[in-house]
Amino acid sequence: MIKKKLTALGLALAMTVGLVQGVFAAEPKSEESIEDRIQARTEEMYDLVYGQLEAQNAVDMIDDFMEIFIPEIEFEVMQKYGMGIVPYGTNGNRIFMFTHGGAVRYRTESGNEILATYLDEGDTTSYLLQKNDITLREIFVGVMGEYFDGTAFGAWFKVISAIDIAVDLAVRNDIQSAGGYARIIAIEDPDAGPVVVTYGWYTYPTVTYSDSVEILHREFFPAN
């Protein structure tokens, strides 16, 4: 299992190096420090995700999750360095501003259907940091109101929203490092069932998606 983990991490890091060199070719003075930060953040995220998947008996899904996270990490680091570059093109419907949080259901290039939920600081505190465990449905009902039924997210929402979200110390620390904002990524795995990973939302209030993904539905959360 350790060998598999290291092999997958090596592949993830190789992907970041290739992508970063292409994105920052015009910034030679910044390239080394940015590349180092992206690789370091990728390793941090890998460990954070791996621990959560291990607890759900879904370690085999690590590559599926890293496919999601590597582009996010690049955008996160670029924002931090003030690069002002969108890594996947500038199509406006791929860049969302979730000031009060929100959710997006989308399909990746590899065919995975994802439900990504974004919580502002107040909702993160109320629904994640002050509770031992909670389901996605409870979060959506709490934010959207008791009549929220999730039908706009498809039939699978009923299943995937019922899984418990456990926030351990590592996840809490990552959320706090992100200023108290959180992301929750859920995938319906045919073998493991619903799988959920929680981590810090470092690019608040911005959410950026690759042009290669298909946006199926998006929801903007109301103000608290």
QUIDAZI-V291116 format. One record per helix or strand of 3 or more residues. SS is the DSSP state (H for helix, E for strand). FROM is the first residue (numbers start at 1). TO is the last residue. If there is no record, write none. Layout:
# QUIDAZI-V291116
SS | FROM | TO
SS | FROM | TO
This chain:
# QUIDAZI-V291116
H | 2 | 23
H | 28 | 55
H | 59 | 80
H | 92 | 94
E | 95 | 97
E | 102 | 107
E | 113 | 119
H | 121 | 129
E | 133 | 135
H | 136 | 144
H | 151 | 153
H | 157 | 160
E | 164 | 166
H | 169 | 177
E | 182 | 189
E | 193 | 200
E | 206 | 208
E | 214 | 220
